[in-house]
């Protein structure tokens, strides 16, 4: 059994195309898109307390759908 690898695209979408391209190259890599996660931020890059809670919920839901 292979250990699954999950890649999470940065919330800022920095290098998102590279993440997508890399994930396609490996059969055991699952990609989690974050472009539709409407989070609130402290500085435009880092989620604030509410944004972090939402990100955690989105991540948990994404992981449940994968496995």
Order of alpha helices (4+ residues) and beta strands (2+ residues): beta-alpha-beta-alpha
